[in-house]
Amino acid sequence: MSDKLTEIMTWKRREIAPVIRAVSESELSQLNASLPRPPSFAAALRRAGAGTAVIAEIKRRSPSAGDIKDGASALEQARRYQQADADALSILTDEKYFGGTLDDLREVTAHFRANAPAKPCLRKDFMVHPIQVLQARQAGASAILIIVRALVDGEIKVLHEAARAAGLDALFEIHNEADLERSLAHGARIIGVNNRDLAIFKTDLALSERLIPLFPKDVTAVSESGIHTAEDAARARACGAHALLVGEALMRTPAPDALIRQFRGR
């Protein structure tokens, strides 16, 4: 079976090639100082005494599930998540494979700036260059995604430093022990276990159960993908997840508020 992640990363590098230019940490720092500060993604994931945090994802389709909610309005979905009191949002900005756009992120963050309570937004994309970090900050994101297995250490270092300069948190996504070791070597403070193998798109919650107990206590642990029921969420909580990232189940349900309450375990 072909490695889907390799295919996606190859496409992403081609896709952004026309806009790539040098982006310095100084430019990112100046940009950060010139823009309103977004709400903290890291702080939203630590809900002391208030149940597990839920990162609600806006995802119209995926290579594994096909169409999930084709044509869905990102703004309307964000409003539903806001009303359901999701702790943070994850917004897919990859168009070819996931049906998202950077405009989705811009529209949602503009809504949150004008309508409390604001929710921190993760730019969920296949990050390979600091220009994408700059775009994320301009679009109002609070955090970016770093997929460890898709990048060499030099790329991870550059992306993480760019995120810090831009005032953004970074969610390091891992799939095995080697990814965890590399994330910690780069100073990751938020690490998510993707229960879905992006090479073959097989999902197994046992990955979170195996890996999250290995995290240092001061690292925020996120369990991503494959969470559809209260029982799934309970498994993730039991192994130490501070937060759950849920897309398909929340996109499909007519009652995201009820599902989020179930996921929190309260």
Summary of the structure (lengths in Angstrom):
residues: 266
radius of gyration: 16.9
end to end distance: 41.0
largest distance: 48.0
contacts: 902
relative contact order: 0.17
helix: 45%
strand: 18%
